Amino acid sequence: MWKSVVTAIAFLAMGGSAFAASAVNKDAQTRTLIVTEGGGKTELALAAGETVEFCPNGCFVTLPNGDLEALTGSETVEISGGVARIK
């Protein structure tokens, strides 16, 4: 019985970490997002045409226009024409 419970918990923990937010830069120049996660801030520079995954456990992201958005880890941030949209 306990083995089944431990196996189920381990499986759910592994499955939950497979999701992360992604950011897609469709612009011709590098764009930067500020990611706040666990109390720390990091700059996420996206080269032209680059797609990256980040924020697997939820975070806040400051978009190029200065707006602050909360992400749960399943969204896509799409940057086009210097404007970021959450999908």
N, C-alpha and C positions, 0 to 999 in steps of 0.2 A: 504494500500500500504506500509506504513512505517513498519507495523508489519511483512510483508513478507520479506522486506529487512533486518530488524534486525534479524529475524529468520534465514535467509540464511547466514548472516555473522556469527552468533553464531554457526551454524552447521559447516561451513567451518573452523572456528577457532578450534572447538573441533576435527574435523577430521584431521587437520594438526598436532595436537600434539600427535596423536596416533602412529606416526612413530618415531623410534629411531634406531640408529645403535646398533648392537649387537656384542659381542665378545665371541668367543668359544675357550676354552683352551683344546686341545686334548692331551696335554702332561701329563706326570705322576707327574710333579712338578709344583709349583706355578709360574706363569709368571706375569709380571707387565707392564702395559701400563701407559704412562703419558698423561693425557687428559687436553688440554688447551681450556677452554670455558669461554667466557665473560671476558677475561683478567686474569682469575685465573687458576692455575695448580693444579691438583689432581692426586694422584697415584691410579690406579685401579688394585688391586691385584686379579688375577683370580686363584682360587685353581684348582687342577687337575680335569679335566672333567667339570668344571663350565662354564655356559653360563650366561651372564648378558646383559642387555640393558642399553645404556647410550647415551648421545649426541643427545637429541631429536631435537635440533635446529641448528645443525651443529657445528663442533668443529675441532680442530687439535689434532692428536694423535701421540705420539712418540712411535714407535714400539720397541720391545726388541733389535733390532740391531742398534737403534739410528736414523733410518729414520723417518722423519716427514711427515705425510700425512694429507690432508684436507678431512674431512668427511661431507657429507650433512645431514646425519641422516638416510639413507636407506641402508647403507652397512653392511656387516658382516665381522668382522676381525677374521680370523681363524688362531690359533696358533698351529703348529704341528712341532715337531722336533726342537723347539726353534726358528722357523721362522714364521713370521706373513705374511699372505696374505689377501688382500682386495678382497672381492667378492661382 
